[in-house]
Amino acid sequence: MSIRRYQAFGLIALLVGSALGGGCAAPARPSIIPLPAEMELGRGGFDLDDGTRIALSDPADAELRRLANFWAQPIRAATGFDLPIAGETDEATSNIISLHLAEDAAEHPEGYRLTVTSASVTLAARMPAGLFYGLQTLTQLLPVGDANAWSMPAVQIADAPRFAYRGMHLDVGRHFFPVAFIKKYIDLLAMYKMNTFHWHLTEDQGWRIEIMKYPRLTEVGASRAETMLEKNFDPYVGDGQPHGGFYTQDEVREVVAYARDRYIDVIPEIEMPGHATAALAAYPELACTDGLFDVPTTWGIKEDIYCPSEETFQFLEDVLTEVIDLFPGPYIHVGGDEVPKTRWEDSAVAQRVIAREGLADEAELQSYFIRRIASFLRAHGRRLIGWDEILEGGLAPDVTVMSWRGMDGGIEAARQGHDVIMTPTSHCYFDYYQADPEQEPLAIGGLTPLDTVYGFEPIPEALSPDEARHVLGAQGNVGTEYMPTTDDVEYMAFPRMLALSEVVWSPRDARSWSDFVRRLPSHLRRLDALGVNYRPPNLPPVARS
Ligand code: ACM
């Protein structure tokens, strides 16, 4: 059956459904997060029962079948219904959930149309990603947890994301988290239609990815003797507990495949030229000074960075060659943030590079460093992404800037014609406090409550419409200095990630804080069911909108 026939059928069924449902109280608006672009409520609803079947527009399409199973498995577990997946039959007119891939189903490659009537559910998309997002919405139309009746309200939804880049970051360098947690995190991203996981794999305090050519990166760089207690820099107090861990290349491949199954790209971050002490502990010859390094047990910015020697570039290209092999996505993140230049100022090697390349100063040397790596990545079919410090000394061609020290770096990069991801500390740093620090677990600082995240607007007014097209989206960042456990990460990331999901997915004008607040409690129940240790929001009275 063609999609048009399905749509016509859906419309008739919706009308019939309304007639049948006449006289019932108006149903509550469904609590979908992120809010769909367009949604119209019908009358009545669709009841899932032991006769409900799933039909596919092309039963031979392996991805369609995988998606149907992906959705049905947890629903089967929750409801006890079989939900058999069948081929499409023209006689089947009721009690079916049909999944359609059709060229004319949606304009946007991530968009979908969902029609729920009392007779059937029809989900159609142009691309499988759209179906995936439609299925997330479908799940959110069903009750949470144990229910007596598995009903969803009659509704017509036409949905597509506002931004192409919808990201969440996780720092596993400051604290290591096991693969099982990384998968849980990815599951939660997928539920809320986020499509990028920025996996921050190397830091001063730990190197977390196996590199075959340089085994000491993980033999030495993946563990530290202990961790500073709270903020006891001076006098220093350590916790006396060794901390470490890394992901084998097989585990990395497993995570990347797990994410791909959920339409999530993984961007690895391999930090350079700063935030590299763990690598220098493993290979001290890559530093500008003689001497041995320990993997640091304190937080903060470290002065020892990679020296811009040919040996360092060879090392980094070797590392990136293995990284490129593991991560199929278009972007490789190379950090570039918080790079003190003192070691380069005092280094004969660094000064020779400055003279040889005709560079003005150490800022231009950092730019030279990033340009070299950018052209290496480009030659291997990848694009470099870096924190906004990569603007200093001049941006390399065709690199993408992650604007974190506010929006200015992003504005400048967009004006220069570069793509930008907005991640300003003011709205997107989920390591900041979410309420009065006196009442909260120790955090790095700042204050970014839920409504501040919700109020974020990734497109700065300063940009012209042409420049604004370079803002690909936004991302929430989770630096884990003060998050030693997965419970801590969940507490800091949720529900703030839900607020961000609406910022990056929903139409700007449709966003309403008061409506988000109305929808949030049912999601907290979903997070409860999944064992997520979110911070219970003490929601303000529903006043602002
Ligand atoms: C950063 O948070 N240092 C990019």
Residues whose N, C-alpha, C, O or C-beta is under 5 A from the ligand:
A	BS01	ACM	D337 W387 W404
